[in-house]
Amino acid sequence: MSACCVGCFVGLGCLRWAWKRCTHTGADDSATWPPATADEFEPVPHLSRIVLSVYEHDLHHPQFPPINGYRLNPDFVFKRVTYQQTKGHAPPYIIYLDHTRREIVTAIRGLNLSKESDYKMLLDNRLGKHMFDGGYVHHGLLNSAVWLLNEDSENLRRLWVENGSCYRMVFVGHSLGAGVAALLTALVVNHRDMLGGIPREMVRCYAIAPTRCMSLNLAVKYADVIYSVILQDDFLPRTPTPLEDIFESIFCLPCLLVMVCLRDTFIAEKKKLSDPRRLYAPGRLYHIVERKFCRCGRYPPEVRTAIPVDGRFEHIVLSCNATSDHAIIWIEREAEKALQLLQEKSCEAATTPPKVQRFERLQSIEKEHKDAIERAVSLKIPHADRMTDPEDEEKQPLTNKTEKDYNQQECPSKLEERDAPPRTATNWNKLVERLLRGPPCDRS
């Protein structure tokens, strides 16, 4: 075979690769996922609105008023923490007591480009620096979660107990705050007794446009309590690039994303899965898709959901929307549209009573979680052999009540604690040490 023919074959191969890579869209990542239901996606728009309120200067006169969605009641805000109060240890957040929905919501804002403390938190990490609960986590975000719990764990416990222990404990964050919220949830789930013995099924986390913050085995392990919401082509949940590289080139981010895209394309999937230090977007994934290849404009958004093990948003999407899809205001609007469409479809296609549908969907979600854990073990994901059934490793036994039972039970306005022993403040720094395993590993 002549050198000319070899060159032609190589050229055709490169053209084929370039075509496939350049035409890869965000919709391709979840093409095989089943659609989400209206019931399970229903909390996302209103929680996005609560996170958006953390960005507001005046809650009574919001800069981003809701169009048709959820409106936050400023009178229900239990506590609001600013940068001056966190002193750089955590992003600003609010604790919101939602009596209408029976939720205690801790909402954490995302990265502030003008705050040096946020950059320090993101850059406080190294591959394999911190092992946690049999996996690896982002060091700076874990420290932020520990600080937040040291500050407000007693407030959260008191709110949950005083409201009759029937309110859900919800942690939600955007971008940087999503990573903090996810690791905060992992801490709470492992030490539920420190928050009044709250059952695992009453704890939820919604990580909106999250940064990669935990290794693959942990991302699958906590998929029953942590839900990540990603809009179409958002770059942050997809890139495993060290965050210091991203922010050193913040003014040439498109160039960096192209280079990351080229590099990761040539890394075998098996090699990615076998790296225990590689971090991922946490939990179950909800992917909002609103654009398709070779079609102009936005389409009615649809929501797909799964607990993927292999193929968990591994490829950067070469899209002009890769950064705009990260904005919380767009995510909130598109989530509201998607929920309306899901509710319309559920009304049109309803053939059985709603309670039966919810029960069947709950069973399918539990089965998906077990299947994902088994898939991780079969792929020989590092530390996946430690991923047992969540119910088997709780430090306190759970009751047989479901989340629906807690929501429907009579909820007294205040629970007396006459015989309760005095409690001391929980030191979450000491508690997190119990979950650390082994010495830090160096970058290879």
C-alpha positions as semicolon CSV with decimal commas, in nm:
position;residue;x (nm);y (nm);z (nm)
1;M;0,000;0,000;0,000
2;S;0,144;0,334;-0,103
3;A;0,216;0,616;0,136
4;C;-0,053;0,818;-0,041
5;C;-0,321;0,560;0,042
6;V;-0,209;0,543;0,404
7;G;-0,226;0,920;0,427
8;C;-0,578;0,915;0,281
9;F;-0,697;0,657;0,535
10;V;-0,545;0,853;0,821
11;G;-0,700;1,174;0,690
12;L;-1,043;1,012;0,657
13;G;-1,012;0,873;1,008
14;C;-0,927;1,215;1,148
15;L;-1,216;1,374;0,957
16;R;-1,456;1,110;1,090
17;W;-1,336;1,170;1,447
18;A;-1,360;1,548;1,408
19;W;-1,711;1,520;1,265
20;K;-1,833;1,298;1,549
21;R;-1,668;1,516;1,812
22;C;-1,788;1,848;1,674
23;T;-2,143;1,723;1,624
24;H;-2,169;1,581;1,975
25;T;-2,443;1,771;2,156
26;G;-2,558;1,779;2,514
27;A;-2,869;1,583;2,417
28;D;-2,649;1,286;2,317
29;D;-2,531;1,235;2,675
30;S;-2,878;1,135;2,793
31;A;-3,024;0,999;2,468
32;T;-3,095;0,656;2,621
33;W;-3,229;0,783;2,954
34;P;-3,599;0,751;3,040
35;P;-3,806;1,067;3,093
36;A;-3,858;1,201;3,444
37;T;-4,204;1,222;3,594
38;A;-4,377;1,540;3,708
39;D;-4,384;1,424;4,072
40;E;-4,011;1,367;4,107
41;F;-3,909;1,682;3,914
42;E;-4,167;1,906;4,084
43;P;-3,933;2,046;4,357
44;V;-3,669;2,170;4,111
45;P;-3,825;2,501;3,990
46;H;-3,918;2,631;4,334
47;L;-3,583;2,528;4,485
48;S;-3,407;2,704;4,197
49;R;-3,607;3,014;4,288
50;I;-3,494;2,987;4,652
51;V;-3,129;2,961;4,543
52;L;-3,179;3,259;4,313
53;S;-3,304;3,459;4,611
54;V;-2,962;3,418;4,780
55;Y;-2,823;3,636;4,500
56;E;-3,078;3,910;4,575
57;H;-2,993;4,220;4,779
58;D;-3,355;4,283;4,885
59;L;-3,588;3,984;4,915
60;H;-3,896;4,209;4,928
61;H;-3,805;4,370;4,594
62;P;-3,636;4,092;4,392
63;Q;-3,427;4,179;4,090
64;F;-3,541;3,856;3,922
65;P;-3,917;3,832;3,986
66;P;-4,077;3,497;3,902
67;I;-4,268;3,479;3,576
68;N;-4,522;3,206;3,651
69;G;-4,338;3,011;3,913
70;Y;-4,276;2,990;4,284
71;R;-4,246;3,311;4,488
72;L;-4,033;3,311;4,801
73;N;-4,192;3,454;5,117
74;P;-3,934;3,675;5,294
75;D;-4,116;3,623;5,624
76;F;-4,023;3,253;5,616
77;V;-3,648;3,323;5,601
78;F;-3,512;3,196;5,932
79;K;-3,153;3,310;5,878
80;R;-2,954;3,484;5,609
81;V;-2,573;3,461;5,610
82;T;-2,356;3,700;5,408
83;Y;-1,990;3,703;5,307
84;Q;-1,912;3,919;5,610
85;Q;-2,048;3,647;5,840
86;T;-1,896;3,345;5,665
87;K;-1,553;3,517;5,653
88;G;-1,463;3,321;5,343
89;H;-1,531;2,978;5,494
90;A;-1,846;2,921;5,287
91;P;-2,056;3,097;5,023
92;P;-2,355;3,303;5,144
93;Y;-2,666;3,099;5,223
94;I;-3,012;3,121;5,371
95;I;-3,216;2,889;5,591
96;Y;-3,574;2,901;5,471
97;L;-3,863;2,751;5,665
98;D;-4,129;2,667;5,408
99;H;-4,447;2,587;5,601
100;T;-4,649;2,548;5,281
101;R;-4,436;2,261;5,154
102;R;-4,315;2,141;5,496
103;E;-3,949;2,185;5,415
104;I;-3,645;2,326;5,595
105;V;-3,433;2,450;5,307
106;T;-3,066;2,547;5,326
107;A;-2,988;2,727;4,998
108;I;-2,626;2,808;4,904
109;R;-2,526;3,051;4,630
110;G;-2,271;2,986;4,355
111;L;-1,936;3,137;4,267
112;N;-1,892;3,512;4,298
113;L;-1,630;3,620;4,044
114;S;-1,537;3,922;4,256
115;K;-1,472;3,728;4,579
116;E;-1,123;3,593;4,638
117;S;-1,250;3,358;4,910
118;D;-1,460;3,163;4,658
119;Y;-1,154;3,103;4,440
120;K;-0,950;2,988;4,739
121;M;-1,221;2,739;4,829
122;L;-1,230;2,596;4,476
123;L;-0,853;2,580;4,441
124;D;-0,809;2,409;4,778
125;N;-0,790;2,064;4,626
126;R;-0,553;1,809;4,480
127;L;-0,628;1,476;4,315
128;G;-0,659;1,217;4,588
129;K;-0,607;1,469;4,866
130;H;-0,908;1,372;5,076
131;M;-1,061;1,029;5,118
132;F;-1,411;1,029;5,265
133;D;-1,651;0,742;5,335
134;G;-1,461;0,503;5,108
135;G;-1,415;0,750;4,822
136;Y;-1,258;1,083;4,733
137;V;-1,409;1,430;4,765
138;H;-1,312;1,788;4,691
139;H;-1,109;1,909;4,990
140;G;-1,209;2,277;4,990
141;L;-1,580;2,207;4,944
142;L;-1,574;1,949;5,224
143;N;-1,415;2,200;5,462
144;S;-1,684;2,452;5,368
145;A;-1,959;2,196;5,439
146;V;-1,807;2,114;5,777
147;W;-1,787;2,483;5,869
148;L;-2,151;2,539;5,772
149;L;-2,268;2,248;5,987
150;N;-2,062;2,368;6,281
151;E;-2,240;2,701;6,250
152;D;-2,599;2,589;6,199
153;S;-2,646;2,222;6,286
154;E;-2,815;2,317;6,615
155;N;-3,050;2,556;6,431
156;L;-3,142;2,287;6,179
157;R;-3,199;2,028;6,451
158;R;-3,415;2,266;6,652
159;L;-3,624;2,364;6,350
160;W;-3,684;2,002;6,259
161;V;-3,779;1,899;6,615
162;E;-3,994;2,204;6,688
163;N;-4,200;2,146;6,374
164;G;-4,299;1,799;6,478
165;S;-4,024;1,612;6,295
166;C;-4,238;1,593;5,982
167;Y;-4,056;1,850;5,771
168;R;-3,807;1,743;5,507
169;M;-3,448;1,864;5,541
170;V;-3,352;1,998;5,198
171;F;-3,008;2,121;5,093
172;V;-2,982;2,301;4,761
173;G;-2,706;2,495;4,589
174;H;-2,591;2,628;4,255
175;S;-2,246;2,573;4,100
176;L;-1,995;2,614;4,383
177;G;-2,281;2,597;4,635
178;A;-2,407;2,274;4,477
179;G;-2,082;2,099;4,563
180;V;-2,099;2,229;4,920
181;A;-2,464;2,118;4,949
182;A;-2,383;1,769;4,819
183;L;-2,101;1,711;5,066
184;L;-2,306;1,868;5,344
185;T;-2,579;1,614;5,271
186;A;-2,329;1,328;5,285
187;L;-2,221;1,447;5,630
188;V;-2,579;1,472;5,756
189;V;-2,673;1,127;5,620
190;N;-2,376;0,970;5,799
191;H;-2,459;1,143;6,130
192;R;-2,836;1,177;6,131
193;D;-2,851;1,148;6,508
194;M;-2,676;1,484;6,537
195;L;-2,976;1,648;6,370
196;G;-3,234;1,488;6,593
197;G;-3,232;1,141;6,437
198;I;-3,385;1,255;6,109
199;P;-3,463;0,956;5,882
200;R;-3,258;0,923;5,565
201;E;-3,568;0,940;5,345
202;M;-3,645;1,284;5,487
203;V;-3,309;1,428;5,371
204;R;-3,274;1,560;5,016
205;C;-3,014;1,751;4,820
206;Y;-3,064;1,923;4,484
207;A;-2,731;2,017;4,326
208;I;-2,804;2,262;4,044
209;A;-2,531;2,287;3,779
210;P;-2,286;2,123;4,022
211;T;-1,911;2,119;4,014
212;R;-1,757;1,773;4,025
213;C;-1,708;1,705;4,394
214;M;-1,702;1,329;4,469
215;S;-1,562;1,009;4,323
216;L;-1,777;0,778;4,116
217;N;-1,851;0,525;4,390
218;L;-1,981;0,803;4,619
219;A;-2,178;0,966;4,337
220;V;-2,367;0,638;4,291
221;K;-2,386;0,554;4,661
222;Y;-2,570;0,875;4,752
223;A;-2,798;0,874;4,447
224;D;-3,100;0,809;4,669
225;V;-3,062;1,144;4,848
226;I;-2,862;1,368;4,610
227;Y;-3,009;1,486;4,279
228;S;-2,807;1,686;4,025
229;V;-2,989;1,912;3,778
230;I;-2,803;2,001;3,457
231;L;-2,922;2,220;3,170
232;Q;-2,831;2,095;2,819
233;D;-2,463;2,181;2,744
234;D;-2,343;2,312;3,083
235;F;-1,964;2,272;3,093
236;L;-1,898;2,253;3,468
237;P;-2,055;1,911;3,549
238;R;-1,870;1,767;3,247
239;T;-1,512;1,882;3,292
240;P;-1,271;1,694;3,520
241;T;-1,012;1,964;3,454
242;P;-0,853;2,098;3,773
243;L;-1,044;2,412;3,864
244;E;-0,725;2,611;3,901
245;D;-0,665;2,564;3,527
246;I;-1,014;2,690;3,451
247;F;-0,987;3,007;3,653
248;E;-0,632;3,082;3,544
249;S;-0,771;3,099;3,190
250;I;-1,112;3,247;3,271
251;F;-1,075;3,504;2,994
252;C;-1,004;3,233;2,737
253;L;-1,241;2,967;2,867
254;P;-1,359;2,854;2,519
255;C;-0,998;2,779;2,421
256;L;-0,949;2,573;2,737
257;L;-1,271;2,378;2,681
258;V;-1,160;2,286;2,329
259;M;-0,825;2,161;2,460
260;V;-0,997;1,959;2,736
261;C;-1,235;1,817;2,478
262;L;-0,947;1,700;2,257
263;R;-0,754;1,552;2,549
264;D;-1,041;1,358;2,708
265;T;-1,148;1,213;2,373
266;F;-0,830;1,004;2,362
267;I;-0,860;0,873;2,718
268;A;-1,016;0,528;2,727
269;E;-1,340;0,490;2,923
270;K;-1,189;0,202;3,120
271;K;-0,899;0,420;3,230
272;K;-1,136;0,693;3,346
273;L;-1,345;0,450;3,550
274;S;-1,039;0,290;3,709
275;D;-0,909;0,621;3,847
276;P;-1,046;0,641;4,205
277;R;-0,946;1,008;4,238
278;R;-1,148;1,129;3,941
279;L;-1,442;1,340;4,061
280;Y;-1,796;1,346;3,920
281;A;-2,126;1,529;3,944
282;P;-2,304;1,374;4,244
283;G;-2,609;1,150;4,272
284;R;-2,898;1,092;4,033
285;L;-2,885;1,316;3,726
286;Y;-3,172;1,517;3,581
287;H;-3,084;1,647;3,235
288;I;-3,297;1,928;3,087
289;V;-3,274;1,907;2,707
290;E;-3,404;2,190;2,490
291;R;-3,184;2,196;2,178
292;K;-3,112;1,937;1,910
293;F;-2,845;1,894;1,646
294;C;-2,889;2,102;1,328
295;R;-3,204;2,268;1,462
296;C;-3,218;2,638;1,535
297;G;-3,361;2,786;1,852
298;R;-3,492;2,631;2,171
299;Y;-3,752;2,357;2,177
300;P;-3,998;2,267;2,451
301;P;-3,767;2,131;2,722
302;E;-3,780;1,769;2,827
303;V;-3,627;1,613;3,136
304;R;-3,439;1,284;3,131
305;T;-3,314;1,105;3,440
306;A;-3,084;0,817;3,531
307;I;-2,813;0,702;3,770
308;P;-2,536;0,647;3,514
309;V;-2,212;0,475;3,605
310;D;-2,018;0,462;3,279
311;G;-2,076;0,759;3,050
312;R;-2,157;1,002;3,331
313;F;-2,123;1,330;3,136
314;E;-1,763;1,256;3,034
315;H;-1,741;1,475;2,723
316;I;-1,723;1,853;2,697
317;V;-1,980;1,985;2,448
318;L;-1,839;2,227;2,191
319;S;-2,128;2,468;2,211
320;C;-2,172;2,843;2,229
321;N;-2,418;2,773;2,514
322;A;-2,171;2,578;2,730
323;T;-2,134;2,871;2,970
324;S;-2,479;3,032;2,941
325;D;-2,647;2,702;3,033
326;H;-2,472;2,731;3,369
327;A;-2,669;3,041;3,472
328;I;-2,919;2,984;3,753
329;I;-3,173;3,221;3,599
330;W;-3,190;3,012;3,279
331;I;-3,207;2,687;3,471
332;E;-3,496;2,817;3,682
333;R;-3,693;2,931;3,375
334;E;-3,636;2,616;3,173
335;A;-3,712;2,393;3,472
336;E;-4,044;2,573;3,517
337;K;-4,133;2,520;3,150
338;A;-4,029;2,156;3,164
339;L;-4,240;2,093;3,475
340;Q;-4,549;2,246;3,313
341;L;-4,506;2,016;3,013
342;L;-4,457;1,712;3,238
343;Q;-4,771;1,797;3,433
344;E;-4,973;1,839;3,114
345;K;-4,853;1,503;2,983
346;S;-4,923;1,329;3,312
347;C;-5,280;1,463;3,310
348;E;-5,338;1,352;2,952
349;A;-5,183;1,007;2,995
350;A;-5,315;0,924;3,343
351;T;-5,485;0,584;3,332
352;T;-5,442;0,480;3,698
353;P;-5,489;0,666;4,026
354;P;-5,196;0,900;4,105
355;K;-5,112;0,725;4,434
356;V;-5,049;0,396;4,251
357;Q;-4,833;0,576;3,997
358;R;-4,623;0,737;4,269
359;F;-4,577;0,408;4,450
360;E;-4,469;0,229;4,132
361;R;-4,226;0,508;4,047
362;L;-4,077;0,492;4,398
363;Q;-4,016;0,122;4,352
364;S;-3,852;0,176;4,013
365;I;-3,624;0,447;4,155
366;E;-3,510;0,214;4,433
367;K;-3,442;-0,059;4,178
368;E;-3,244;0,182;3,959
369;H;-3,024;0,268;4,257
370;K;-2,952;-0,097;4,336
371;D;-2,885;-0,170;3,969
372;A;-2,640;0,121;3,951
373;I;-2,452;-0,008;4,256
374;E;-2,433;-0,355;4,103
375;R;-2,313;-0,202;3,775
376;A;-2,036;-0,015;3,957
377;V;-1,923;-0,339;4,123
378;S;-1,931;-0,530;3,793
379;L;-1,716;-0,262;3,626
380;K;-1,465;-0,293;3,912
381;I;-1,497;0,072;4,009
382;P;-1,243;0,136;4,288
383;H;-1,402;0,109;4,635
384;A;-1,734;-0,001;4,480
385;D;-1,725;-0,314;4,696
386;R;-1,793;-0,086;4,996
387;M;-2,117;0,039;4,843
388;T;-2,377;-0,153;5,038
389;D;-2,748;-0,095;5,051
390;P;-2,797;0,245;5,226
391;E;-3,046;0,092;5,467
392;D;-2,787;-0,160;5,586
393;E;-2,531;0,096;5,694
394;E;-2,743;0,349;5,880
395;K;-2,622;0,416;6,230
396;Q;-2,981;0,425;6,353
397;P;-3,265;0,194;6,246
398;L;-3,525;0,348;6,016
399;T;-3,897;0,312;6,059
400;N;-4,117;0,164;5,787
401;K;-4,269;0,502;5,710
402;T;-4,226;0,638;5,361
403;E;-4,171;1,001;5,273
404;K;-4,541;1,028;5,185
405;D;-4,640;0,899;5,529
406;Y;-4,435;1,173;5,695
407;N;-4,590;1,439;5,473
408;Q;-4,946;1,324;5,550
409;Q;-4,915;1,280;5,926
410;E;-5,054;1,544;6,159
411;C;-4,781;1,800;6,222
412;P;-4,795;1,990;6,554
413;S;-4,662;2,343;6,547
414;K;-4,425;2,280;6,837
415;L;-4,291;1,971;7,009
416;E;-4,220;2,005;7,380
417;E;-3,885;1,880;7,502
418;R;-3,938;1,883;7,877
419;D;-3,747;1,561;7,941
420;A;-3,480;1,608;7,677
421;P;-3,124;1,623;7,812
422;P;-2,923;1,938;7,742
423;R;-2,731;1,922;7,416
424;T;-2,389;2,059;7,341
425;A;-2,285;2,202;7,005
426;T;-2,182;1,936;6,756
427;N;-1,821;1,957;6,638
428;W;-1,844;1,845;6,277
429;N;-1,467;1,869;6,236
430;K;-1,431;1,573;6,472
431;L;-1,719;1,383;6,315
432;V;-1,578;1,411;5,966
433;E;-1,251;1,259;6,086
434;R;-1,439;0,935;6,151
435;L;-1,525;0,913;5,782
436;L;-1,171;0,971;5,657
437;R;-0,991;0,660;5,546
438;G;-0,618;0,630;5,492
439;P;-0,347;0,888;5,429
440;P;-0,375;1,146;5,150
441;C;-0,248;1,026;4,814
442;D;-0,012;1,229;4,600
443;R;-0,085;1,325;4,243
444;S;0,055;1,065;4,011
